[in-house]
Amino acid sequence: MLLTDADIEIFEEAHEVALQYQARWLVEEFHKGLKTGLGAERLQLEAGQRLKAMISMMSVVATRLLRYARIHENAQMIQLRALG
């Protein structure tokens, strides 16, 4: 069950809300990768442009890490299914 304050009248609207909620967890993992994995919070840059440039580069790395994590998870699932 998913509770929402969105006005839902048809199935497609409910489906869209569910997809948005599902995407939330990917965004959470991305931010966790930036903050914890790559240490974005430890940056001591005071100039906005430098901080923006660094976060931009780190975002590319965090995106790649998420992709590799998904590939690894999928490979594990395939192996488990093969074992029966």
Backbone as a chain_set.jsonl record, in Angstrom:
{"seq": "MLLTDADIEIFEEAHEVALQYQARWLVEEFHKGLKTGLGAERLQLEAGQRLKAMISMMSVVATRLLRYARIHENAQMIQLRALG", "coords": {"N": [[0.853, -1.16, 0.0], [0.545, 2.196, -0.798], [0.598, 5.343, 0.408], [-0.591, 8.543, -0.509], [-0.79, 12.069, -1.167], [-1.643, 12.916, -3.54], [-4.06, 13.639, -6.082], [-5.84, 11.048, -7.161], [-7.464, 9.508, -9.724], [-7.658, 7.731, -11.803], [-6.259, 4.592, -12.933], [-3.781, 4.97, -14.293], [-2.795, 7.334, -13.208], [-2.31, 6.55, -10.58], [-0.387, 4.633, -11.084], [1.68, 6.236, -12.106], [2.366, 7.727, -9.806], [3.333, 5.642, -8.215], [5.582, 4.88, -9.721], [7.121, 7.201, -9.489], [7.644, 7.134, -6.76], [9.119, 4.804, -6.62], [11.415, 5.58, -8.017], [12.485, 7.298, -6.22], [14.113, 5.906, -4.424], [16.349, 5.265, -5.898], [17.401, 7.807, -6.263], [17.973, 8.376, -3.605], [20.048, 6.506, -3.137], [21.938, 7.505, -4.914], [22.547, 10.026, -3.75], [23.571, 9.12, -1.334], [25.851, 7.838, -2.24], [27.271, 10.067, -3.191], [27.604, 11.577, -0.814], [28.526, 9.822, 1.313], [30.126, 7.784, 0.091], [31.813, 9.21, -1.73], [32.501, 11.408, -0.294], [31.441, 14.06, -0.421], [30.493, 15.893, 1.424], [32.696, 16.518, 2.892], [34.176, 18.29, 1.496], [36.019, 21.247, 1.374], [35.587, 23.563, -0.012], [35.125, 26.923, -0.696], [34.401, 28.713, -2.662], [31.693, 29.114, -4.796], [31.617, 28.316, -7.527], [33.76, 26.514, -7.718], [32.938, 24.514, -5.961], [30.59, 23.696, -7.237], [31.678, 22.703, -9.648], [33.205, 20.554, -8.662], [31.243, 18.925, -7.439], [29.804, 18.321, -9.708], [31.609, 16.707, -11.154], [31.884, 14.629, -9.304], [29.312, 13.657, -9.338], [29.139, 12.37, -11.782], [30.829, 10.215, -11.282], [29.447, 9.015, -9.126], [27.116, 8.252, -10.442], [28.118, 6.337, -12.208], [29.029, 4.452, -10.339], [26.588, 3.638, -9.217], [25.48, 2.433, -11.466], [27.276, 0.284, -11.886], [26.836, -1.089, -9.51], [24.186, -1.905, -9.872], [24.506, -3.603, -12.083], [26.073, -5.576, -10.898], [24.274, -6.53, -8.926], [22.273, -7.569, -10.6], [23.725, -9.596, -11.891], [24.218, -11.277, -9.728], [21.59, -12.076, -9.13], [20.96, -13.511, -11.444], [22.779, -15.622, -11.21], [21.8, -16.838, -8.859], [19.266, -17.656, -9.704], [20.025, -19.513, -11.607], [21.049, -21.481, -10.01], [18.844, -22.549, -8.969]], "CA": [[0.0, 0.0, 0.0], [1.285, 3.442, -0.885], [-0.25, 6.489, 0.731], [-0.179, 9.752, -1.197], [-1.752, 13.161, -1.119], [-1.978, 13.242, -4.928], [-5.418, 13.329, -6.508], [-5.799, 9.873, -8.029], [-8.797, 9.143, -10.205], [-7.575, 6.592, -12.717], [-5.126, 3.705, -12.687], [-2.556, 5.543, -14.832], [-2.306, 8.312, -12.233], [-1.754, 5.776, -9.467], [0.833, 4.009, -11.591], [2.694, 7.3, -12.175], [2.808, 8.014, -8.431], [4.141, 4.496, -7.784], [6.866, 4.968, -10.416], [7.873, 8.298, -8.874], [8.098, 6.655, -5.458], [10.165, 3.819, -6.883], [12.611, 6.314, -8.422], [13.014, 7.98, -5.032], [15.164, 5.116, -3.797], [17.54, 5.428, -6.725], [17.922, 9.129, -5.923], [18.567, 8.239, -2.264], [21.325, 5.806, -3.285], [22.842, 8.442, -5.578], [23.008, 10.997, -2.76], [24.406, 8.401, -0.372], [27.143, 7.664, -2.903], [27.952, 11.368, -3.19], [27.946, 12.031, 0.53], [29.296, 8.849, 2.083], [31.137, 7.121, -0.727], [32.775, 10.129, -2.339], [32.861, 12.427, 0.683], [31.086, 15.406, -0.871], [30.299, 16.78, 2.578], [34.0, 16.879, 3.463], [34.823, 19.312, 0.671], [36.205, 22.51, 2.082], [35.626, 24.609, -1.029], [34.276, 28.049, -0.327], [33.906, 29.373, -3.872], [30.557, 28.384, -5.347], [31.946, 27.711, -8.815], [34.616, 25.35, -7.477], [32.094, 23.487, -5.357], [29.707, 23.205, -8.303], [32.485, 21.896, -10.561], [33.579, 19.313, -7.99], [30.042, 18.101, -7.304], [29.473, 17.837, -11.055], [32.484, 15.564, -11.449], [31.544, 13.543, -8.386], [28.019, 13.118, -9.765], [29.426, 11.408, -12.85], [31.379, 9.02, -10.628], [28.363, 8.384, -8.358], [26.221, 7.615, -11.414], [28.791, 5.115, -12.66], [29.011, 3.491, -9.24], [25.237, 3.078, -9.156], [25.314, 1.531, -12.619], [28.024, -0.944, -11.615], [26.148, -1.804, -8.432], [23.017, -2.563, -10.473], [25.012, -4.713, -12.898], [26.483, -6.615, -9.951], [23.051, -7.108, -8.352], [21.627, -8.379, -11.638], [24.54, -10.805, -12.09], [23.956, -12.159, -8.584], [20.253, -12.651, -9.291], [21.052, -14.511, -12.511], [23.458, -16.788, -10.637], [20.891, -17.492, -7.919], [18.229, -18.331, -10.487], [20.649, -20.665, -12.264], [21.233, -22.526, -9.001], [17.55, -23.166, -8.775]], "C": [[0.902, 1.226, 0.0], [0.314, 4.588, -0.627], [0.296, 7.724, 0.037], [-1.229, 10.836, -1.019], [-2.131, 13.626, -2.529], [-3.438, 12.867, -5.218], [-5.361, 12.208, -7.546], [-7.23, 9.517, -8.421], [-8.781, 7.933, -11.125], [-6.299, 5.814, -12.435], [-3.811, 4.324, -13.142], [-1.951, 6.577, -13.879], [-1.679, 7.613, -11.032], [-0.432, 5.135, -9.872], [1.967, 5.027, -11.658], [3.234, 7.642, -10.791], [3.697, 6.88, -7.926], [5.522, 4.519, -8.445], [7.741, 6.076, -9.834], [8.432, 7.863, -7.519], [9.237, 5.656, -5.623], [11.481, 4.524, -7.238], [13.268, 7.009, -7.232], [14.19, 7.224, -4.434], [16.45, 5.159, -4.596], [18.207, 6.772, -6.422], [18.585, 9.088, -4.546], [19.936, 7.568, -2.337], [22.368, 6.708, -3.938], [23.417, 9.433, -4.566], [23.886, 10.339, -1.693], [25.798, 8.174, -0.954], [27.945, 8.95, -2.923], [28.464, 11.729, -1.805], [28.898, 11.075, 1.246], [30.448, 8.266, 1.272], [32.217, 8.046, -1.243], [33.148, 11.298, -1.428], [32.542, 13.854, 0.28], [30.928, 16.383, 0.29], [31.624, 17.232, 3.192], [34.721, 17.94, 2.645], [34.879, 20.622, 1.422], [36.301, 23.668, 1.09], [34.652, 25.709, -0.658], [33.704, 28.767, -1.544], [32.82, 28.51, -4.503], [30.87, 27.672, -6.641], [32.807, 26.462, -8.637], [33.82, 24.198, -6.883], [31.187, 22.865, -6.414], [30.471, 22.308, -9.277], [32.836, 20.544, -9.936], [32.38, 18.383, -7.843], [29.617, 17.545, -8.658], [30.317, 16.628, -11.421], [32.142, 14.368, -10.569], [30.219, 12.894, -8.777], [28.197, 12.096, -10.881], [29.93, 10.111, -12.244], [30.283, 8.284, -9.861], [27.391, 7.662, -9.282], [26.823, 6.318, -11.922], [28.783, 4.05, -11.578], [27.647, 2.834, -9.091], [25.011, 2.075, -10.278], [26.032, 0.211, -12.361], [27.39, -1.759, -10.495], [24.941, -2.549, -8.97], [23.435, -3.76, -11.322], [25.405, -5.872, -11.997], [25.272, -7.309, -9.334], [22.356, -8.012, -9.359], [22.4, -9.672, -11.886], [24.325, -11.786, -10.948], [22.596, -12.828, -8.706], [20.255, -13.73, -10.365], [21.712, -15.772, -11.988], [22.544, -17.55, -9.678], [19.783, -18.244, -8.655], [18.776, -19.58, -11.168], [20.844, -21.819, -11.283], [19.921, -23.203, -8.64], [16.831, -22.744, -7.578]], "O": [[1.901, 1.276, 0.717], [-0.662, 4.773, -1.354], [1.509, 7.932, -0.004], [-2.399, 10.557, -0.756], [-2.852, 14.611, -2.691], [-3.968, 11.903, -4.666], [-4.89, 12.406, -8.666], [-8.084, 9.262, -7.571], [-9.764, 7.198, -11.218], [-5.38, 6.312, -11.784], [-2.811, 4.211, -12.433], [-0.729, 6.677, -13.762], [-0.64, 8.04, -10.53], [0.52, 5.103, -9.093], [3.102, 4.709, -11.3], [4.44, 7.826, -10.627], [4.71, 7.134, -7.275], [6.522, 4.211, -7.796], [8.954, 5.913, -9.701], [9.568, 8.192, -7.178], [10.2, 5.666, -4.856], [12.548, 4.096, -6.796], [14.47, 7.273, -7.245], [15.16, 7.837, -3.986], [17.536, 5.095, -4.02], [19.432, 6.858, -6.336], [19.637, 9.695, -4.344], [20.878, 8.006, -1.678], [23.541, 6.681, -3.564], [24.628, 9.656, -4.527], [24.841, 10.949, -1.211], [26.801, 8.301, -0.251], [29.156, 8.937, -2.701], [29.615, 12.135, -1.643], [29.953, 11.487, 1.727], [31.596, 8.258, 1.716], [33.401, 7.712, -1.201], [34.026, 12.09, -1.768], [33.298, 14.77, 0.605], [31.204, 17.573, 0.142], [31.666, 18.218, 3.929], [35.768, 18.436, 3.06], [33.898, 21.049, 2.032], [37.017, 24.64, 1.331], [33.491, 25.447, -0.345], [32.633, 29.367, -1.46], [33.014, 27.313, -4.717], [30.437, 26.538, -6.842], [32.605, 25.465, -9.33], [34.01, 23.042, -7.261], [31.04, 21.644, -6.473], [29.963, 21.264, -9.686], [32.772, 19.511, -10.604], [32.49, 17.184, -8.097], [29.124, 16.42, -8.742], [29.8, 15.638, -11.938], [32.114, 13.23, -11.038], [30.033, 11.696, -8.562], [27.498, 11.083, -10.925], [29.506, 9.027, -12.647], [30.196, 7.058, -9.937], [26.898, 6.584, -8.948], [26.124, 5.313, -12.054], [28.557, 2.874, -11.863], [27.55, 1.627, -8.866], [24.431, 1.009, -10.072], [25.468, -0.859, -12.59], [27.409, -2.989, -10.533], [24.688, -3.689, -8.581], [22.792, -4.808, -11.282], [25.104, -7.026, -12.302], [25.244, -8.535, -9.228], [21.9, -9.101, -9.009], [21.796, -10.728, -12.071], [24.257, -12.995, -11.171], [22.46, -14.016, -8.416], [19.607, -14.763, -10.2], [21.258, -16.877, -12.285], [22.522, -18.78, -9.691], [19.411, -19.349, -8.261], [18.075, -20.584, -11.291], [20.809, -22.987, -11.67], [19.904, -24.296, -8.073], [15.721, -23.214, -7.327]]}, "num_chains": 1, "name": "protein.A"}
